[in-house]
Amino acid sequence: MQSQSDPHTLLSSGRFAEALRNIRTTETHRSLTPPEQVLLAELLSLTGDADSALTFSDRIIRQPVLTVNQRCRLRHVLGLSYFRKGVSDK
């Protein structure tokens, strides 16, 4: 059972800002795992920080350890963030 402060639980319940704070706190204590990095990119996008979502997603999508699913989630973040910024040719 996941705790109420788990970022995935918070994300599932629509509490994006709390999930972002939680994962940022985790980031100050240790390096994030690749799945946590993907989640961070999604949370940045969901909380409206398109610039940070783009920068972070573009940087981590090159990691060879990412699964196909994780790469697809990052491409979704990239596409949505570009759309929100009005960039339709990427």
VOGU-3710 file (C-alpha; in Angstrom, 3 decimals, decimal comma):
1> mqsqsdphtl> 0,000/0,000/0,000  1,352/3,421/-0,969  1,403/6,228/1,588  -0,730/9,339/1,202  2,416/11,406/0,563  3,671/9,160/-2,229  3,953/11,263/-5,431  2,176/8,595/-7,506  -0,762/8,559/-5,072  -0,893/12,346/-5,077
11> lssgrfaeal> -0,753/12,387/-8,880  -3,572/9,840/-9,118  -5,747/11,965/-6,869  -5,079/15,138/-8,881  -2,921/16,785/-6,229  -0,211/17,825/-8,686  1,344/20,677/-6,684  1,694/18,475/-3,596  3,204/15,670/-5,670  5,680/18,130/-7,188
21> rnirttethr> 6,684/19,425/-3,747  7,100/15,844/-2,549  9,326/14,793/-5,430  11,375/18,015/-5,151  11,931/17,223/-1,466  13,056/13,724/-2,403  15,416/15,263/-4,968  17,155/17,275/-2,228  17,933/14,084/-0,284  19,050/11,807/-3,111
31> sltppeqvll> 19,235/11,483/-6,868  15,942/10,641/-8,518  15,550/7,296/-10,242  14,620/7,343/-13,947  10,922/6,654/-13,197  10,940/9,505/-10,679  12,579/11,787/-13,236  9,814/10,998/-15,735  7,236/11,716/-13,048  8,943/15,030/-12,277
41> aellsltgda> 8,768/16,016/-15,946  5,060/15,151/-16,020  4,392/17,104/-12,849  6,228/20,154/-14,149  3,998/20,047/-17,216  0,815/19,442/-15,229  1,529/22,367/-12,921  2,020/24,731/-15,857  5,805/25,072/-15,902  6,184/24,363/-19,625
51> dsaltfsdri> 9,700/25,800/-19,882  11,085/23,633/-17,084  9,180/20,606/-18,381  10,709/21,095/-21,836  14,245/21,572/-20,557  14,108/18,659/-18,142  12,342/16,261/-20,530  14,719/17,068/-23,359  17,671/16,334/-21,106  16,486/13,041/-19,619
61> irqpvltvnq> 14,922/11,511/-22,741  18,444/10,677/-23,928  19,098/8,299/-21,023  19,616/4,770/-22,360  18,051/3,179/-19,250  14,551/4,524/-19,996  11,877/2,078/-21,078  9,776/2,594/-24,193  6,850/3,578/-21,972  8,936/6,201/-20,161
71> rcrlrhvlgl> 10,180/7,658/-23,465  6,591/7,866/-24,715  5,529/9,666/-21,544  8,379/12,143/-22,012  7,441/12,704/-25,661  3,920/13,441/-24,452  5,308/16,011/-22,003  7,403/17,559/-24,773  4,485/17,729/-27,209  2,066/19,157/-24,671
81> syfrkgvsdk> 4,596/21,707/-23,460  5,397/22,865/-26,997  1,657/23,112/-27,684  1,106/25,223/-24,561  3,899/27,537/-25,689  2,325/27,868/-29,144  5,087/26,020/-30,964  3,342/23,808/-33,478  6,236/22,859/-35,757  8,155/20,609/-33,304
//
